[in-house]
Each structure stands twice: as C-alpha cells, then as structure tokens.
Amino acid sequence: MELCENCSKGETDRCLSGRYSSHGIHGLHGFCSEFSVSDARFLVKVPQELADLGVLLEPLSVVEKAINESIAIQKTRRVKITRGLVIGAGPLGLLATSLLTLMGIRTTTVAKREESSLKAIIAKELGAEYVNVRERRLGDLGPFDFIIEASGSLAPVGEALDTLAPTAIMCVLGIFEVPQAHSGLGRRFRDIVRYNKVLLGSVSANKTHFELGMQHLHEIESRRPGVLGKMITSTVQMEDFSKFFFQPDQEEIKSVIQIG
C-alpha cells in the first residue's frame, strides 16, 4: 500500500488518506496482553528511573502535539502565548497543566472538583491556579491567549470561547458524546472570525511527540518530584478493571491494569 506524504515521514497521526495503521486505534490490536510484537522503528525506550511513570507517556504525547501545533500556528501569526487555560483535570488536563507551567506560561486549570480534591491539589502543586467552576464562572477568568479543552464536556467549550483574547487559540482534545445546540454558538463563531481567533482540533501523536514527552517527564519529575506519580490513583488486576473504568470514584485520575 502506498503511503501518503505524512505517513512516509512517520506522521501517521496526520494521515492524508485515512489508510494508516495504529495500535489500538486503527487497523492494529492494542497492547492489553502480557507480550506483544510491534515495529521497533516506532518504539521509545522508557528509562528505568521513569518506569513507574511510563503509562503517562501516551496521554502526554497527545498533549505535546496539541501544544506544539498551537504554538507553531501562533508563531506564524506573531502571537505570543503568556496565559493559558486548561479545561478539565483528568490525565490530559493535568498533563497539559504540567507542560504549560513547565514552559513558564501562567496557567489556570478548571474542573468541577473542590479545592481540597486530589485533582485540585495536583494542579496547584504543578504551579497552576485551580478554579472550581461550580463556584466561579469561566467568563470571569479571562482573557486567555491559549485554551486547551480536555474535559469532553460541551458546556464549558462555549463559555471558554468568550474568554479567548483577540488572535488567541483554543485547542480541543475532548470527544463530545452527544452533539448539542447552543444558543450562543453563532455569536461566538462570529467573534472567532472578527478577532482572528483559531479553533484547533487535535488527536493522537507520532514518535517525535513521544520522544519529547519522555524528555519532559524527566524534567517535570526532576523539578516537582512525586507530583506526576500522584496521578496514578489505582493499579488493578484484569478481573477488577470494570470497577475502576466504568464506575470510577470522583478522585480517580489514572487507573492502571496489571497484566500478567
């Protein structure tokens, strides 16, 4: 099968034809087994000192791509990112928070959790401001140069658009379960056009993002020892996976299945 230009460069996440293959996503089985076989060209070695955090590398790679592409777009427009908003405090949201604060971007992370929750504590330990959106409106927090949506909830997306500064960018990572009409959507898209704002969708990643993620895992762990480890809230046996994945506790962030 002839590869498209992007796939031939190892960038299957940007496939132009849709005829790509990716473990657990498209055309290939995932890795829910004790042993597996994969193409060594696409593997990234996890050093022993980061072995316990290796399960965070895949979601981190998704965030790496989202941030890199957003910054690249803004550079072409000569727009500097100084203040960021992260919507959601699950694995993607907290990893996005870790990267933005690592880059020196003033970051606010929002979610529907109390200030005393584990998610709020981790966000603050990563150097971000944390806001419980049950208590404060998103519209009162902006303006922001850069927004990452990582909640998968449609409601805050509309509110977040109102906080985008002129020429700012918003990157959407969440997959919304049910399309919903929103009365203010037309006005918000009018403002996107009037003020040269960018709305970007991003999914998956390629090897370069995994390599960059490994570098940043090491840097974050060096600067803030133990904080990322708090994200791994449960390690469960295969037979118990449904309890944690289909009926998760509110404090669950990243559950890991022990195989073998």
PyRosetta script that sets phi, psi and omega in degrees:
from pyrosetta import init, pose_from_sequence

init()
pose = pose_from_sequence("MELCENCSKGETDRCLSGRYSSHGIHGLHGFCSEFSVSDARFLVKVPQELADLGVLLEPLSVVEKAINESIAIQKTRRVKITRGLVIGAGPLGLLATSLLTLMGIRTTTVAKREESSLKAIIAKELGAEYVNVRERRLGDLGPFDFIIEASGSLAPVGEALDTLAPTAIMCVLGIFEVPQAHSGLGRRFRDIVRYNKVLLGSVSANKTHFELGMQHLHEIESRRPGVLGKMITSTVQMEDFSKFFFQPDQEEIKSVIQIG")
pose.set_psi(1, 130.6)
pose.set_omega(1, -179.6)
pose.set_phi(2, -75.7)
pose.set_psi(2, 131.2)
pose.set_omega(2, -178.6)
pose.set_phi(3, -86.3)
pose.set_psi(3, 148.7)
pose.set_omega(3, 175.0)
pose.set_phi(4, -73.7)
pose.set_psi(4, 173.0)
pose.set_omega(4, -176.1)
pose.set_phi(5, -59.5)
pose.set_psi(5, -41.7)
pose.set_omega(5, -178.4)
pose.set_phi(6, -70.9)
pose.set_psi(6, -43.1)
pose.set_omega(6, 179.8)
pose.set_phi(7, -63.5)
pose.set_psi(7, -35.3)
pose.set_omega(7, 179.1)
pose.set_phi(8, -65.2)
pose.set_psi(8, -18.9)
pose.set_omega(8, 177.2)
pose.set_phi(9, -97.9)
pose.set_psi(9, 6.8)
pose.set_omega(9, 179.6)
pose.set_phi(10, 84.3)
pose.set_psi(10, 11.7)
pose.set_omega(10, -178.3)
pose.set_phi(11, -104.3)
pose.set_psi(11, 65.1)
pose.set_omega(11, -178.6)
pose.set_phi(12, -67.4)
pose.set_psi(12, -20.3)
pose.set_omega(12, 177.7)
pose.set_phi(13, -69.2)
pose.set_psi(13, -13.3)
pose.set_omega(13, 177.5)
pose.set_phi(14, -116.0)
pose.set_psi(14, 29.6)
pose.set_omega(14, -176.4)
pose.set_phi(15, -55.5)
pose.set_psi(15, 133.1)
pose.set_omega(15, -178.1)
pose.set_phi(16, -89.6)
pose.set_psi(16, -20.4)
pose.set_omega(16, -175.0)
pose.set_phi(17, -105.1)
pose.set_psi(17, -20.6)
pose.set_omega(17, -175.5)
pose.set_phi(18, 84.5)
pose.set_psi(18, 0.4)
pose.set_omega(18, -178.3)
pose.set_phi(19, -100.1)
pose.set_psi(19, 46.2)
pose.set_omega(19, 179.6)
pose.set_phi(20, -102.3)
pose.set_psi(20, 173.3)
pose.set_omega(20, 174.5)
pose.set_phi(21, -131.9)
pose.set_psi(21, 142.9)
pose.set_omega(21, -179.0)
pose.set_phi(22, -152.8)
pose.set_psi(22, 130.1)
pose.set_omega(22, -176.1)
pose.set_phi(23, -56.8)
pose.set_psi(23, 125.2)
pose.set_omega(23, 175.4)
pose.set_phi(24, 75.6)
pose.set_psi(24, -1.2)
pose.set_omega(24, -178.0)
pose.set_phi(25, -120.4)
pose.set_psi(25, -47.5)
pose.set_omega(25, -175.9)
pose.set_phi(26, -155.0)
pose.set_psi(26, 111.8)
pose.set_omega(26, 171.0)
pose.set_phi(27, 85.3)
pose.set_psi(27, -14.3)
pose.set_omega(27, -179.3)
pose.set_phi(28, -133.4)
pose.set_psi(28, 146.6)
pose.set_omega(28, 176.7)
pose.set_phi(29, -65.0)
pose.set_psi(29, 156.1)
pose.set_omega(29, 176.1)
pose.set_phi(30, -81.8)
pose.set_psi(30, -155.4)
pose.set_omega(30, -172.4)
pose.set_phi(31, -120.4)
pose.set_psi(31, 28.9)
pose.set_omega(31, 179.7)
pose.set_phi(32, -82.4)
pose.set_psi(32, 65.3)
pose.set_omega(32, -179.5)
pose.set_phi(33, -156.4)
pose.set_psi(33, 162.6)
pose.set_omega(33, -177.3)
pose.set_phi(34, -70.0)
pose.set_psi(34, -35.6)
pose.set_omega(34, 177.5)
pose.set_phi(35, -132.6)
pose.set_psi(35, 149.6)
pose.set_omega(35, 178.3)
pose.set_phi(36, -150.8)
pose.set_psi(36, 164.5)
pose.set_omega(36, 179.2)
pose.set_phi(37, -122.6)
pose.set_psi(37, 134.6)
pose.set_omega(37, 179.5)
pose.set_phi(38, -145.4)
pose.set_psi(38, 167.7)
pose.set_omega(38, 178.5)
pose.set_phi(39, -74.4)
pose.set_psi(39, 118.5)
pose.set_omega(39, -175.1)
pose.set_phi(40, -61.6)
pose.set_psi(40, -22.0)
pose.set_omega(40, -179.0)
pose.set_phi(41, -65.0)
pose.set_psi(41, -22.1)
pose.set_omega(41, -175.4)
pose.set_phi(42, -107.0)
pose.set_psi(42, 9.9)
pose.set_omega(42, -178.2)
pose.set_phi(43, -92.6)
pose.set_psi(43, 145.2)
pose.set_omega(43, 176.2)
pose.set_phi(44, -122.8)
pose.set_psi(44, 123.0)
pose.set_omega(44, -176.0)
pose.set_phi(45, -75.7)
pose.set_psi(45, 134.0)
pose.set_omega(45, 176.4)
pose.set_phi(46, -96.4)
pose.set_psi(46, 119.9)
pose.set_omega(46, 179.4)
pose.set_phi(47, -65.9)
pose.set_psi(47, 152.8)
pose.set_omega(47, -175.1)
pose.set_phi(48, -56.5)
pose.set_psi(48, -37.5)
pose.set_omega(48, -177.3)
pose.set_phi(49, -68.1)
pose.set_psi(49, -15.3)
pose.set_omega(49, 178.5)
pose.set_phi(50, -113.6)
pose.set_psi(50, 14.0)
pose.set_omega(50, -175.0)
pose.set_phi(51, -56.9)
pose.set_psi(51, -39.5)
pose.set_omega(51, -177.7)
pose.set_phi(52, -72.3)
pose.set_psi(52, -18.6)
pose.set_omega(52, -179.4)
pose.set_phi(53, -101.8)
pose.set_psi(53, -0.6)
pose.set_omega(53, -176.0)
pose.set_phi(54, -57.5)
pose.set_psi(54, -30.6)
pose.set_omega(54, -179.2)
pose.set_phi(55, -67.5)
pose.set_psi(55, -13.8)
pose.set_omega(55, 178.4)
pose.set_phi(56, -86.3)
pose.set_psi(56, -8.8)
pose.set_omega(56, -173.1)
pose.set_phi(57, -67.6)
pose.set_psi(57, -39.3)
pose.set_omega(57, -178.8)
pose.set_phi(58, -64.6)
pose.set_psi(58, -52.7)
pose.set_omega(58, 176.6)
pose.set_phi(59, -62.1)
pose.set_psi(59, -32.6)
pose.set_omega(59, 177.7)
pose.set_phi(60, -64.6)
pose.set_psi(60, -36.5)
pose.set_omega(60, 179.6)
pose.set_phi(61, -63.0)
pose.set_psi(61, -35.4)
pose.set_omega(61, 178.0)
pose.set_phi(62, -63.6)
pose.set_psi(62, -42.3)
pose.set_omega(62, 179.7)
pose.set_phi(63, -69.9)
pose.set_psi(63, -38.9)
pose.set_omega(63, 177.4)
pose.set_phi(64, -56.0)
pose.set_psi(64, -47.0)
pose.set_omega(64, -179.5)
pose.set_phi(65, -62.5)
pose.set_psi(65, -46.1)
pose.set_omega(65, -177.8)
pose.set_phi(66, -59.0)
pose.set_psi(66, -45.6)
pose.set_omega(66, -178.3)
pose.set_phi(67, -70.3)
pose.set_psi(67, -43.5)
pose.set_omega(67, -179.4)
pose.set_phi(68, -60.3)
pose.set_psi(68, -45.2)
pose.set_omega(68, -177.7)
pose.set_phi(69, -69.8)
pose.set_psi(69, -36.3)
pose.set_omega(69, 178.4)
pose.set_phi(70, -64.6)
pose.set_psi(70, -44.7)
pose.set_omega(70, 179.4)
pose.set_phi(71, -64.7)
pose.set_psi(71, -40.2)
pose.set_omega(71, 179.8)
pose.set_phi(72, -62.1)
pose.set_psi(72, -42.2)
pose.set_omega(72, 177.9)
pose.set_phi(73, -61.9)
pose.set_psi(73, -45.2)
pose.set_omega(73, -177.3)
pose.set_phi(74, -68.8)
pose.set_psi(74, -31.3)
pose.set_omega(74, 177.2)
pose.set_phi(75, -63.1)
pose.set_psi(75, -39.6)
pose.set_omega(75, 179.3)
pose.set_phi(76, -66.3)
pose.set_psi(76, -21.2)
pose.set_omega(76, -179.0)
pose.set_phi(77, -101.5)
pose.set_psi(77, 3.7)
pose.set_omega(77, -180.0)
pose.set_phi(78, 58.1)
pose.set_psi(78, 41.1)
pose.set_omega(78, 178.9)
pose.set_phi(79, -112.1)
pose.set_psi(79, 123.2)
pose.set_omega(79, -179.5)
pose.set_phi(80, -92.9)
pose.set_psi(80, 137.5)
pose.set_omega(80, 179.1)
pose.set_phi(81, -96.4)
pose.set_psi(81, 118.6)
pose.set_omega(81, -179.5)
pose.set_phi(82, -122.3)
pose.set_psi(82, -24.4)
pose.set_omega(82, -177.0)
pose.set_phi(83, -134.3)
pose.set_psi(83, 124.0)
pose.set_omega(83, -176.0)
pose.set_phi(84, -120.5)
pose.set_psi(84, 152.0)
pose.set_omega(84, 175.1)
pose.set_phi(85, -122.6)
pose.set_psi(85, 130.6)
pose.set_omega(85, 175.3)
pose.set_phi(86, -114.0)
pose.set_psi(86, 121.5)
pose.set_omega(86, 178.9)
pose.set_phi(87, -98.4)
pose.set_psi(87, 113.8)
pose.set_omega(87, -178.1)
pose.set_phi(88, 109.8)
pose.set_psi(88, 140.9)
pose.set_omega(88, -179.2)
pose.set_phi(89, -127.6)
pose.set_psi(89, 34.9)
pose.set_omega(89, 169.5)
pose.set_phi(90, -83.3)
pose.set_psi(90, -164.8)
pose.set_omega(90, 180.0)
pose.set_phi(91, -54.9)
pose.set_psi(91, -48.3)
pose.set_omega(91, -179.5)
pose.set_phi(92, -64.0)
pose.set_psi(92, -43.7)
pose.set_omega(92, -178.5)
pose.set_phi(93, -64.0)
pose.set_psi(93, -44.4)
pose.set_omega(93, -179.4)
pose.set_phi(94, -70.8)
pose.set_psi(94, -34.9)
pose.set_omega(94, 176.9)
pose.set_phi(95, -69.8)
pose.set_psi(95, -36.8)
pose.set_omega(95, 174.1)
pose.set_phi(96, -62.8)
pose.set_psi(96, -41.4)
pose.set_omega(96, 177.1)
pose.set_phi(97, -59.2)
pose.set_psi(97, -43.8)
pose.set_omega(97, -178.1)
pose.set_phi(98, -62.6)
pose.set_psi(98, -39.2)
pose.set_omega(98, -178.8)
pose.set_phi(99, -73.1)
pose.set_psi(99, -42.5)
pose.set_omega(99, -178.5)
pose.set_phi(100, -64.6)
pose.set_psi(100, -42.8)
pose.set_omega(100, 178.8)
pose.set_phi(101, -68.6)
pose.set_psi(101, -34.1)
pose.set_omega(101, 176.8)
pose.set_phi(102, -61.2)
pose.set_psi(102, -33.7)
pose.set_omega(102, -179.2)
pose.set_phi(103, -82.6)
pose.set_psi(103, -0.3)
pose.set_omega(103, 178.9)
pose.set_phi(104, 82.7)
pose.set_psi(104, 15.1)
pose.set_omega(104, 178.8)
pose.set_phi(105, -86.9)
pose.set_psi(105, 127.8)
pose.set_omega(105, 177.0)
pose.set_phi(106, -64.6)
pose.set_psi(106, 118.1)
pose.set_omega(106, -167.7)
pose.set_phi(107, -121.9)
pose.set_psi(107, 136.2)
pose.set_omega(107, 172.2)
pose.set_phi(108, -116.7)
pose.set_psi(108, 126.9)
pose.set_omega(108, 177.8)
pose.set_phi(109, -111.8)
pose.set_psi(109, 131.2)
pose.set_omega(109, -177.1)
pose.set_phi(110, -123.5)
pose.set_psi(110, 146.6)
pose.set_omega(110, 176.6)
pose.set_phi(111, -164.1)
pose.set_psi(111, 174.7)
pose.set_omega(111, 179.9)
pose.set_phi(112, -96.4)
pose.set_psi(112, 54.5)
pose.set_omega(112, 179.6)
pose.set_phi(113, -131.3)
pose.set_psi(113, 150.8)
pose.set_omega(113, -179.7)
pose.set_phi(114, -67.7)
pose.set_psi(114, 159.8)
pose.set_omega(114, 178.7)
pose.set_phi(115, -60.6)
pose.set_psi(115, -24.9)
pose.set_omega(115, -178.1)
pose.set_phi(116, -88.7)
pose.set_psi(116, -2.3)
pose.set_omega(116, -177.6)
pose.set_phi(117, -71.6)
pose.set_psi(117, 159.0)
pose.set_omega(117, 179.9)
pose.set_phi(118, -61.0)
pose.set_psi(118, -40.5)
pose.set_omega(118, -179.4)
pose.set_phi(119, -62.2)
pose.set_psi(119, -42.4)
pose.set_omega(119, 178.8)
pose.set_phi(120, -65.4)
pose.set_psi(120, -41.6)
pose.set_omega(120, -179.7)
pose.set_phi(121, -61.9)
pose.set_psi(121, -45.1)
pose.set_omega(121, -179.9)
pose.set_phi(122, -64.0)
pose.set_psi(122, -44.2)
pose.set_omega(122, 179.5)
pose.set_phi(123, -57.2)
pose.set_psi(123, -43.7)
pose.set_omega(123, -179.4)
pose.set_phi(124, -70.3)
pose.set_psi(124, -37.7)
pose.set_omega(124, 177.8)
pose.set_phi(125, -66.9)
pose.set_psi(125, -24.1)
pose.set_omega(125, 176.4)
pose.set_phi(126, -80.1)
pose.set_psi(126, -5.7)
pose.set_omega(126, 175.8)
pose.set_phi(127, 101.3)
pose.set_psi(127, 11.6)
pose.set_omega(127, -179.0)
pose.set_phi(128, -100.7)
pose.set_psi(128, 161.2)
pose.set_omega(128, 166.5)
pose.set_phi(129, -82.5)
pose.set_psi(129, 136.9)
pose.set_omega(129, 177.9)
pose.set_phi(130, -112.1)
pose.set_psi(130, 137.3)
pose.set_omega(130, 179.7)
pose.set_phi(131, -131.4)
pose.set_psi(131, 129.1)
pose.set_omega(131, 173.9)
pose.set_phi(132, -85.0)
pose.set_psi(132, 112.3)
pose.set_omega(132, -174.9)
pose.set_phi(133, -75.0)
pose.set_psi(133, -2.9)
pose.set_omega(133, 170.8)
pose.set_phi(134, -76.0)
pose.set_psi(134, -19.5)
pose.set_omega(134, -176.7)
pose.set_phi(135, -108.1)
pose.set_psi(135, -26.8)
pose.set_omega(135, -179.6)
pose.set_phi(136, -132.6)
pose.set_psi(136, 143.3)
pose.set_omega(136, 179.9)
pose.set_phi(137, -79.6)
pose.set_psi(137, 141.9)
pose.set_omega(137, 176.2)
pose.set_phi(138, -58.7)
pose.set_psi(138, -37.8)
pose.set_omega(138, -176.9)
pose.set_phi(139, -61.4)
pose.set_psi(139, -18.2)
pose.set_omega(139, -179.5)
pose.set_phi(140, -89.3)
pose.set_psi(140, -1.8)
pose.set_omega(140, -171.7)
pose.set_phi(141, -99.5)
pose.set_psi(141, -24.4)
pose.set_omega(141, -171.4)
pose.set_phi(142, -78.2)
pose.set_psi(142, -169.3)
pose.set_omega(142, 3.6)
pose.set_phi(143, -83.9)
pose.set_psi(143, 158.6)
pose.set_omega(143, 179.9)
pose.set_phi(144, -122.6)
pose.set_psi(144, 145.5)
pose.set_omega(144, 176.0)
pose.set_phi(145, -80.6)
pose.set_psi(145, -27.4)
pose.set_omega(145, -171.8)
pose.set_phi(146, -148.1)
pose.set_psi(146, 129.7)
pose.set_omega(146, 177.2)
pose.set_phi(147, -125.5)
pose.set_psi(147, 133.0)
pose.set_omega(147, 171.7)
pose.set_phi(148, -112.8)
pose.set_psi(148, 120.9)
pose.set_omega(148, 176.8)
pose.set_phi(149, -94.7)
pose.set_psi(149, 116.7)
pose.set_omega(149, -177.7)
pose.set_phi(150, -134.4)
pose.set_psi(150, 30.8)
pose.set_omega(150, -177.2)
pose.set_phi(151, -105.8)
pose.set_psi(151, -25.8)
pose.set_omega(151, -175.6)
pose.set_phi(152, 74.2)
pose.set_psi(152, 11.7)
pose.set_omega(152, 179.8)
pose.set_phi(153, -109.9)
pose.set_psi(153, 128.3)
pose.set_omega(153, -174.5)
pose.set_phi(154, -70.9)
pose.set_psi(154, -34.8)
pose.set_omega(154, -173.6)
pose.set_phi(155, -53.7)
pose.set_psi(155, -49.6)
pose.set_omega(155, -177.6)
pose.set_phi(156, -71.2)
pose.set_psi(156, -17.1)
pose.set_omega(156, -179.5)
pose.set_phi(157, -64.1)
pose.set_psi(157, -45.2)
pose.set_omega(157, 178.9)
pose.set_phi(158, -61.6)
pose.set_psi(158, -44.2)
pose.set_omega(158, 178.7)
pose.set_phi(159, -63.9)
pose.set_psi(159, -39.4)
pose.set_omega(159, -177.3)
pose.set_phi(160, -64.4)
pose.set_psi(160, -34.2)
pose.set_omega(160, 179.3)
pose.set_phi(161, -58.5)
pose.set_psi(161, -31.6)
pose.set_omega(161, 179.5)
pose.set_phi(162, -69.6)
pose.set_psi(162, -19.2)
pose.set_omega(162, -177.1)
pose.set_phi(163, -95.9)
pose.set_psi(163, -2.6)
pose.set_omega(163, 179.0)
pose.set_phi(164, -69.8)
pose.set_psi(164, 128.1)
pose.set_omega(164, 174.8)
pose.set_phi(165, -71.5)
pose.set_psi(165, 160.2)
pose.set_omega(165, 173.7)
pose.set_phi(166, -54.7)
pose.set_psi(166, 139.1)
pose.set_omega(166, -178.0)
pose.set_phi(167, 65.1)
pose.set_psi(167, 11.0)
pose.set_omega(167, -179.4)
pose.set_phi(168, -79.4)
pose.set_psi(168, 174.7)
pose.set_omega(168, -177.1)
pose.set_phi(169, -133.1)
pose.set_psi(169, 143.4)
pose.set_omega(169, 175.9)
pose.set_phi(170, -126.4)
pose.set_psi(170, 129.4)
pose.set_omega(170, 179.5)
pose.set_phi(171, -112.2)
pose.set_psi(171, 125.5)
pose.set_omega(171, -176.8)
pose.set_phi(172, -102.9)
pose.set_psi(172, 122.1)
pose.set_omega(172, 178.6)
pose.set_phi(173, -108.3)
pose.set_psi(173, -24.2)
pose.set_omega(173, -175.8)
pose.set_phi(174, -72.2)
pose.set_psi(174, 150.0)
pose.set_omega(174, 173.9)
pose.set_phi(175, -107.1)
pose.set_psi(175, 116.5)
pose.set_omega(175, -174.9)
pose.set_phi(176, -83.8)
pose.set_psi(176, 130.5)
pose.set_omega(176, -174.9)
pose.set_phi(177, -68.7)
pose.set_psi(177, -45.3)
pose.set_omega(177, -175.0)
pose.set_phi(178, -128.2)
pose.set_psi(178, 119.8)
pose.set_omega(178, 175.3)
pose.set_phi(179, -60.3)
pose.set_psi(179, 136.2)
pose.set_omega(179, -179.1)
pose.set_phi(180, -132.6)
pose.set_psi(180, 142.1)
pose.set_omega(180, 175.1)
pose.set_phi(181, -74.8)
pose.set_psi(181, 145.6)
pose.set_omega(181, 179.3)
pose.set_phi(182, -134.8)
pose.set_psi(182, 125.0)
pose.set_omega(182, -172.6)
pose.set_phi(183, -61.5)
pose.set_psi(183, -29.6)
pose.set_omega(183, -176.4)
pose.set_phi(184, -96.1)
pose.set_psi(184, 7.3)
pose.set_omega(184, -173.6)
pose.set_phi(185, -64.7)
pose.set_psi(185, -41.6)
pose.set_omega(185, -179.7)
pose.set_phi(186, -61.2)
pose.set_psi(186, -43.6)
pose.set_omega(186, 178.8)
pose.set_phi(187, -62.7)
pose.set_psi(187, -41.4)
pose.set_omega(187, -177.3)
pose.set_phi(188, -67.3)
pose.set_psi(188, -40.8)
pose.set_omega(188, 178.2)
pose.set_phi(189, -69.9)
pose.set_psi(189, -29.3)
pose.set_omega(189, 173.5)
pose.set_phi(190, -61.8)
pose.set_psi(190, -41.9)
pose.set_omega(190, 179.8)
pose.set_phi(191, -68.6)
pose.set_psi(191, -33.2)
pose.set_omega(191, 176.4)
pose.set_phi(192, -59.0)
pose.set_psi(192, -41.5)
pose.set_omega(192, 179.6)
pose.set_phi(193, -72.3)
pose.set_psi(193, -47.6)
pose.set_omega(193, -175.1)
pose.set_phi(194, -62.5)
pose.set_psi(194, -35.7)
pose.set_omega(194, -174.3)
pose.set_phi(195, -110.2)
pose.set_psi(195, 20.1)
pose.set_omega(195, 173.0)
pose.set_phi(196, 56.0)
pose.set_psi(196, 37.4)
pose.set_omega(196, 178.7)
pose.set_phi(197, -83.5)
pose.set_psi(197, 161.8)
pose.set_omega(197, -178.9)
pose.set_phi(198, -122.2)
pose.set_psi(198, 133.8)
pose.set_omega(198, 173.7)
pose.set_phi(199, -117.3)
pose.set_psi(199, 116.4)
pose.set_omega(199, -172.3)
pose.set_phi(200, -120.5)
pose.set_psi(200, 134.2)
pose.set_omega(200, 172.2)
pose.set_phi(201, -102.4)
pose.set_psi(201, 142.5)
pose.set_omega(201, -178.7)
pose.set_phi(202, -143.9)
pose.set_psi(202, 140.7)
pose.set_omega(202, 178.3)
pose.set_phi(203, -148.1)
pose.set_psi(203, 148.0)
pose.set_omega(203, 176.7)
pose.set_phi(204, 61.1)
pose.set_psi(204, -166.8)
pose.set_omega(204, -175.7)
pose.set_phi(205, -167.0)
pose.set_psi(205, 175.9)
pose.set_omega(205, 174.4)
pose.set_phi(206, -126.8)
pose.set_psi(206, -176.1)
pose.set_omega(206, -171.3)
pose.set_phi(207, -58.9)
pose.set_psi(207, -37.1)
pose.set_omega(207, -179.0)
pose.set_phi(208, -60.6)
pose.set_psi(208, -34.5)
pose.set_omega(208, 179.6)
pose.set_phi(209, -73.9)
pose.set_psi(209, -33.0)
pose.set_omega(209, 174.6)
pose.set_phi(210, -66.2)
pose.set_psi(210, -42.1)
pose.set_omega(210, 179.3)
pose.set_phi(211, -64.6)
pose.set_psi(211, -42.1)
pose.set_omega(211, 177.1)
pose.set_phi(212, -65.5)
pose.set_psi(212, -38.9)
pose.set_omega(212, 178.0)
pose.set_phi(213, -62.4)
pose.set_psi(213, -39.9)
pose.set_omega(213, 178.4)
pose.set_phi(214, -63.5)
pose.set_psi(214, -40.3)
pose.set_omega(214, 177.6)
pose.set_phi(215, -62.1)
pose.set_psi(215, -42.9)
pose.set_omega(215, -178.5)
pose.set_phi(216, -74.5)
pose.set_psi(216, -32.1)
pose.set_omega(216, 174.1)
pose.set_phi(217, -57.3)
pose.set_psi(217, -45.3)
pose.set_omega(217, 180.0)
pose.set_phi(218, -63.9)
pose.set_psi(218, -41.8)
pose.set_omega(218, -177.5)
pose.set_phi(219, -68.5)
pose.set_psi(219, -42.8)
pose.set_omega(219, 179.7)
pose.set_phi(220, -65.4)
pose.set_psi(220, -42.6)
pose.set_omega(220, -179.7)
pose.set_phi(221, -65.6)
pose.set_psi(221, -33.3)
pose.set_omega(221, 178.0)
pose.set_phi(222, -69.7)
pose.set_psi(222, -40.6)
pose.set_omega(222, -177.1)
pose.set_phi(223, -78.9)
pose.set_psi(223, -37.4)
pose.set_omega(223, -176.2)
pose.set_phi(224, -131.4)
pose.set_psi(224, 72.2)
pose.set_omega(224, -174.2)
pose.set_phi(225, -56.1)
pose.set_psi(225, 130.7)
pose.set_omega(225, 173.3)
pose.set_phi(226, 86.6)
pose.set_psi(226, -13.7)
pose.set_omega(226, -176.1)
pose.set_phi(227, -67.8)
pose.set_psi(227, -46.4)
pose.set_omega(227, -179.7)
pose.set_phi(228, -62.8)
pose.set_psi(228, -34.6)
pose.set_omega(228, 179.3)
pose.set_phi(229, -61.6)
pose.set_psi(229, -27.0)
pose.set_omega(229, 178.9)
pose.set_phi(230, -67.7)
pose.set_psi(230, -18.6)
pose.set_omega(230, 178.7)
pose.set_phi(231, -70.9)
pose.set_psi(231, -25.6)
pose.set_omega(231, 179.1)
pose.set_phi(232, -85.1)
pose.set_psi(232, 94.7)
pose.set_omega(232, -169.9)
pose.set_phi(233, -90.7)
pose.set_psi(233, -19.5)
pose.set_omega(233, -179.7)
pose.set_phi(234, -149.2)
pose.set_psi(234, 141.0)
pose.set_omega(234, 168.8)
pose.set_phi(235, -122.4)
pose.set_psi(235, 116.1)
pose.set_omega(235, -171.2)
pose.set_phi(236, -122.6)
pose.set_psi(236, 156.3)
pose.set_omega(236, 173.9)
pose.set_phi(237, -77.8)
pose.set_psi(237, 158.3)
pose.set_omega(237, -176.7)
pose.set_phi(238, -54.6)
pose.set_psi(238, -40.7)
pose.set_omega(238, -175.7)
pose.set_phi(239, -68.6)
pose.set_psi(239, -15.6)
pose.set_omega(239, -178.4)
pose.set_phi(240, -104.8)
pose.set_psi(240, 8.9)
pose.set_omega(240, -170.2)
pose.set_phi(241, -63.3)
pose.set_psi(241, -35.0)
pose.set_omega(241, -174.5)
pose.set_phi(242, -63.3)
pose.set_psi(242, -33.1)
pose.set_omega(242, -179.6)
pose.set_phi(243, -61.6)
pose.set_psi(243, -36.5)
pose.set_omega(243, -174.9)
pose.set_phi(244, -93.3)
pose.set_psi(244, -26.8)
pose.set_omega(244, -175.0)
pose.set_phi(245, -96.6)
pose.set_psi(245, -22.8)
pose.set_omega(245, -178.9)
pose.set_phi(246, -112.3)
pose.set_psi(246, -17.1)
pose.set_omega(246, 176.2)
pose.set_phi(247, -135.3)
pose.set_psi(247, 59.0)
pose.set_omega(247, -174.2)
pose.set_phi(248, -71.5)
pose.set_psi(248, 148.3)
pose.set_omega(248, 172.0)
pose.set_phi(249, -71.5)
pose.set_psi(249, 153.1)
pose.set_omega(249, -178.7)
pose.set_phi(250, -61.0)
pose.set_psi(250, -24.9)
pose.set_omega(250, -178.7)
pose.set_phi(251, -89.2)
pose.set_psi(251, -3.3)
pose.set_omega(251, 177.9)
pose.set_phi(252, -68.2)
pose.set_psi(252, 136.7)
pose.set_omega(252, 176.5)
pose.set_phi(253, -120.5)
pose.set_psi(253, -65.6)
pose.set_omega(253, 179.5)
pose.set_phi(254, -127.1)
pose.set_psi(254, 114.0)
pose.set_omega(254, 177.1)
pose.set_phi(255, -99.6)
pose.set_psi(255, 137.2)
pose.set_omega(255, -177.3)
pose.set_phi(256, -116.7)
pose.set_psi(256, 130.8)
pose.set_omega(256, 177.2)
pose.set_phi(257, -89.4)
pose.set_psi(257, 126.4)
pose.set_omega(257, 176.2)
pose.set_phi(258, -86.7)
pose.set_psi(258, 117.8)
pose.set_omega(258, -178.0)
pose.set_phi(259, -112.1)
pose.set_psi(259, 130.9)
pose.set_omega(259, 177.6)
pose.set_phi(260, 83.7)
pose.dump_pdb("model.pdb")
